Amino acid sequence: MRGPFQSAGLGYWVDSKCAGRGLASATVQALVETARDELGLHRIEASTLLDNVGSQRVLQKAGFQQIGMAPRYLQIAGKWQDHNLYQIVLHD
Ligand SMILES: CC(C)(COP(=O)(O)OP(=O)(O)OC[C@H]1O[C@@H](n2cnc3c(N)ncnc32)[C@H](O)[C@@H]1OP(=O)(O)O)[C@@H](O)C(=O)NCCC(=O)NCCS
C-alpha cells in the first residue's frame, strides 16, 4: 500500500564550463520519465530564485508549472531568498 506523499524534490547544478548545451534540459526531462515510468511517483517539486530565468526555462520545457512563490524559502549566498515554486503531476 502506497502512502499519501509519493513526491520527490528536484535540484540540479551544471558546471559553468558546460552550460548552454542543453544538459540540464535533457537531464530533467529524463528524470521526469524515470519518476513517472519506473518509480511510479505522483509528482516532482522544484524551486528557483525569482531571477533564475535559465532554470525556469529548464522546468517549463520539462512540463513543470509554477504553483506559487515562497518568501524567504532557501538560504542562498548567506541570505534567505524568495523562490518560485514549481511542480509536475505525473499521474491522475
Ligand atoms: C540553470 C542551469 C541549471 C541551466 O543549465 P544548462 O545546461 O545551461 O541549461 P540548458 O542548456 O538545458 O538551457 C535551458 C534553457 O534555458 C535557457 N537559458 C539558460 N541560461 C539562461 C540565462 N542565464 N538566461 C536566459 N535563458 C537561459 C537556454 O537558452 C535554454 O532555453 P531554450 O532551450 O529555449 O533555448 C545552469 O546554468 C546552472 O547550473 N546554474 C547554476 C545553478 C542553478 O541555478 N541551478 C538551478 C537552481 S534552481
The ligand as a MOL file (V3000), in Angstrom:
LIG
                    3D

  0  0  0     0  0            999 V3000
M  V30 BEGIN CTAB
M  V30 COUNTS 48 50 0 0 0
M  V30 BEGIN ATOM
M  V30 1 C 20.3510 26.9430 -14.6790 0
M  V30 2 C 21.2260 25.8180 -15.2250 0
M  V30 3 C 20.8750 24.5150 -14.4790 0
M  V30 4 C 20.9250 25.6430 -16.7190 0
M  V30 5 O 21.6740 24.5380 -17.1920 0
M  V30 6 P 22.0150 24.4020 -18.7590 0
M  V30 7 O 22.5150 23.0120 -19.0010 0
M  V30 8 O 22.8760 25.5260 -19.1680 0
M  V30 9 O 20.5580 24.5990 -19.3880 0
M  V30 10 P 20.1160 24.2690 -20.8910 0
M  V30 11 O 21.3070 24.3360 -21.7860 0
M  V30 12 O 19.3370 22.9950 -20.8510 0
M  V30 13 O 19.1980 25.5070 -21.2340 0
M  V30 14 C 17.8660 25.5590 -20.8170 0
M  V30 15 C 17.1630 26.7580 -21.4180 0
M  V30 16 O 17.4060 27.9010 -20.5920 0
M  V30 17 C 17.9560 28.9540 -21.3850 0
M  V30 18 N 18.9140 29.6390 -20.5230 0
M  V30 19 C 19.9700 29.0900 -19.9090 0
M  V30 20 N 20.5990 30.0180 -19.1660 0
M  V30 21 C 19.9120 31.1810 -19.3390 0
M  V30 22 C 20.0570 32.5000 -18.8480 0
M  V30 23 N 21.0470 32.8320 -17.9950 0
M  V30 24 N 19.1560 33.4320 -19.2290 0
M  V30 25 C 18.1290 33.1120 -20.0660 0
M  V30 26 N 17.9390 31.8700 -20.5580 0
M  V30 27 C 18.8340 30.9270 -20.2030 0
M  V30 28 C 18.5720 28.2800 -22.5820 0
M  V30 29 O 18.6340 29.1790 -23.6830 0
M  V30 30 C 17.5940 27.1510 -22.8170 0
M  V30 31 O 16.4330 27.6020 -23.4630 0
M  V30 32 P 15.9850 27.0550 -24.9150 0
M  V30 33 O 16.0650 25.5670 -24.8390 0
M  V30 34 O 14.6030 27.5810 -25.0870 0
M  V30 35 O 16.9830 27.6160 -25.8620 0
M  V30 36 C 22.7520 26.1120 -15.0580 0
M  V30 37 O 23.0340 27.3610 -15.6410 0
M  V30 38 C 23.2200 26.1100 -13.6250 0
M  V30 39 O 23.5950 25.0690 -13.0900 0
M  V30 40 N 23.2290 27.2900 -12.9880 0
M  V30 41 C 23.7120 27.4260 -11.6260 0
M  V30 42 C 22.9430 26.5690 -10.6250 0
M  V30 43 C 21.4650 26.7470 -10.7220 0
M  V30 44 O 20.9490 27.8370 -10.9590 0
M  V30 45 N 20.7680 25.6240 -10.5400 0
M  V30 46 C 19.3040 25.6030 -10.5470 0
M  V30 47 C 18.8000 26.0200 -9.2210 0
M  V30 48 S 17.0370 26.1760 -9.2630 0
M  V30 END ATOM
M  V30 BEGIN BOND
M  V30 1 1 1 2
M  V30 2 1 2 3
M  V30 3 1 2 4
M  V30 4 1 2 36
M  V30 5 1 4 5
M  V30 6 1 5 6
M  V30 7 2 6 7
M  V30 8 1 6 8
M  V30 9 1 6 9
M  V30 10 1 9 10
M  V30 11 2 10 11
M  V30 12 1 10 12
M  V30 13 1 10 13
M  V30 14 1 13 14
M  V30 15 1 14 15
M  V30 16 1 15 16
M  V30 17 1 15 30
M  V30 18 1 16 17
M  V30 19 1 17 18
M  V30 20 1 17 28
M  V30 21 1 18 19
M  V30 22 1 18 27
M  V30 23 2 19 20
M  V30 24 1 20 21
M  V30 25 1 21 22
M  V30 26 2 21 27
M  V30 27 1 22 23
M  V30 28 2 22 24
M  V30 29 1 24 25
M  V30 30 2 25 26
M  V30 31 1 26 27
M  V30 32 1 28 29
M  V30 33 1 28 30
M  V30 34 1 30 31
M  V30 35 1 31 32
M  V30 36 2 32 33
M  V30 37 1 32 34
M  V30 38 1 32 35
M  V30 39 1 36 37
M  V30 40 1 36 38
M  V30 41 2 38 39
M  V30 42 1 38 40
M  V30 43 1 40 41
M  V30 44 1 41 42
M  V30 45 1 42 43
M  V30 46 2 43 44
M  V30 47 1 43 45
M  V30 48 1 45 46
M  V30 49 1 46 47
M  V30 50 1 47 48
M  V30 END BOND
M  V30 END CTAB
M  END
